């Protein structure tokens, strides 16, 4: 883990094989307090407009957590807890907690967002970069999932509000899974890894040669505006994902 670098997982090795793309921008990072793109970096909370930094022009992308130094609250042999205080450039105060638990064949991540005062809309999720060729010389990873719908993507890379039938890849697209995210990555004849979450949206991004991304998240891109989920003093936002793997050879 890299608590000083956005609390990202920098490495996940199974039987000596690295599964995550290496580099300070990669690994797997939490997206919080919003996921994906927020249109023009703007959202409204109870009639109050807010402007976020536009870090993927013309939009604001992936939250502030990945650019923040988190503090380590607790560590153990196979678990850890990390936290950071919400604040500028996010316009509300609160705290984000990430819990990590590792077993021989699974990794469970949990995110929680609490407010100290004013209620605000928020999202949470994860952005892992899985290596397309974790086993050099072997076949590319295969992505398998069944979605109820795909969020139609406009020219501005934001959902249009229409839900369409899932289309073939390559994707930079959000899919709806109301029964929970369930995506299987298979490195043929080598390893199978399943990403599951009770979250109902997942973004699949596989347009780059090096890696593929399977991003479970609590709402769709631009959801601060289109699907606001309020964090209140008595109702924090909590989301979890579990990755389970098994060797095929």
N, C-alpha and C positions, 0 to 999 in steps of 0.2 A: 504493500500500500504506500501511496505517496500523499500523506496528509497535507504537506506543504505545497503540493502541486494539484490542487483541486480534489483531493481525497480520491484520486483515481487508483485503480488496480493497475500496476505497471506490468505485471507478469502473472500468467497462469500456466503452469507447466504440469502436464499429465504424463507420467512415465518418462520424464525427461524431455518431452516435446512441448515447445512453447506454442500456445494457441492464440496469443494476442499480439497484434502489431506493436512493435517497439517504437519508442520516441515520446518526447515530453507531451505531445498533443494527442497521443493515442492511448493504448491500453484500454481501460474501460472507465469512463467518468460519469458521475452523477449529473443529471440535468435537473437543476432546481434553482429558483422557484418557478421556472417555466421550462417547457420542452419544445425543441424545434424553433420555428420562426414565429415571432410576434410581429404582426403587420406594421411596418414603419416604426417599430419600437414603441407603439402607443397602445395603451389600454385605459379603460375607465372603471373606476370602482365607486359605485353609489353616486354617480354624477361627477366625480372628481377625476379629471384627466391626468395621466402620467406619461412621461416620456422616458424611455429606457435608452441606453447607449446603442447606437446602430453599429453593430460589430460584424454584420453580414449584409452590407448595403443592398436594398434600402431597409432591411429588417434587423431586429434584435434576435439573436439565436442562442439557444441552449442554456440560458440562465446565467447566474453569477457564481454558482458553486464551483465550477471547473476552474475559475480564475482566482480562487480564494485559498488562503492557508487555513486549514481546519486544525482544531486542537484535538489531541488524543485524550479521550476521557477514560478509556480503560482498554487494557490489552491482556490477552491470555494465550495459552498454547494454540488455540484454534478459533479464537474469536476476538473481536475488537469493536470499540465504539468511538466514533469521531463526531465532533460538533463544530458548528460555526454560527456566529450571530448574524442575522440578517441586518442589512443596513445599506447605505449609499453604495451603488446607485439604485438599489431596490428601495422604494419609498416607504416601506413599513418595517417596524422592528419585530423581531421574533427569533426563533432558534431552529436550526436544521440539525437533525441527528441521522447519522448513517451507522448501521450495525452490520457487521460482517461475521459470518459463521462458516467455517470450513470443515468438511468431513472427507473421508477417503474418496468419495464419489460424488460430492455435491458442494456447491457454494450457494449460500443464501445471503442476499443483501436486503436490507430494509431501510427505507427513508421515512422520516417524520418531519413535518413542518408544524410548528406551533407559533401562535401570535401572543405577544405580551399585552396587546392592547386592542388596536383596531382590527376588525375583520378585513380580509383581503383575498382576492382570487389567487390561486397558485396551482402549480403542477409539479410532479416529480417523476423521474424515470432514469434510465441508464442508457449509455451510449457505448457499448463495447465494439471494438474493432477486432473481429476474428480473422486470423490469417486465411486467405484463400488457399494458399499452398503451405499448410503446416508441415506437410511431409514432402519435402522437395523431390521432384521427379515423379510423384504420384498424381492422381487425378485431382481436379479442383473440388473444393467443398460443394456439397449440394444442399439447397435450402428447401425444406418441405413444410407447408402449413396449409390450413384450410380456414379462410376468413369468411365472415358473413357479408362483408362489403369492403370496398376500397373507397377512401375519400378522394373524389375527383380532384386532380391537381391542376390549378390554373397556370398561366404563363409566369405568374409572379411566385411560383412554387408554394403557394398557399392553397389549402382546400377551398373549393368553390362553394361548399355547402351541399353539393349533390353527392349522393352515395351511388356508386356504380358497382357492377360485378368485377371481381378481381381480374386484373389483366396480367399477361405474361411479363416477366422481367426483360431487361434490367429495370430496377426500381430505385426511385427516391420517393417512396410513397408510404402513406399511412393506411393501415387496415384495421377494421373493427372486428373484435372477437368478444362479444358480450358474455360468453361463458368463461373468459379468461384467455390470456395469451398462451399459445402453445406452438412453438416453432422448433423444428429439429434440424440441426446441422450435421451432415454426414461427410466425413472424409473417407471416401470409399475404401472398404476393407481395412480401415485403420481405427477410426474412432467415431462415436456418435455422441453428440451433446444436445440436450434439450433445454430450451429456455422457456420457463413457465412463469406465469404471474396471474394474480387475480385482477390486475389491471386489464382494461378492456380495449386498449389500443396498442398497436405496435407499428413502428416505422421500420421498413426494410430498405437498406441502402447498399447497393452492390454495384455501383457504377465505376468503382476504382479497381485497378488491377491487383493491388496488394491485399485488400481485405474486404470483408463484408460486415455490415452492421445490422444487428437485430436489437431494436430499441423498445423494450416495454415501457409504457408511460401512462400516466393517469388520465391524460386527455389528448386530443389531437393537436397538431400544429395550429398556432393562433388561437388556442383554446382559452387563453385569458379573455379573449373577446367573444368567442363563439360558444364555449361550454364552460363558463366560469364556475369553478368549484371553490366556494368560500371556506377559508380557514378562519374559524372563530375561536374565542377563548375556551369554549367547551367542546369544540369539534375540530381537532387537528386533522391534517391530511396525512394518511399513512399508506404506504405502498411497499410491496415486497416482490422480489423475484428469486427463483431458485433455478440454478443451472445444474443439471445432472448429466454425468457422462459414463460411458462404458466403452471399453476397448473391444474392437471387432477382430483383432488379430494379436 
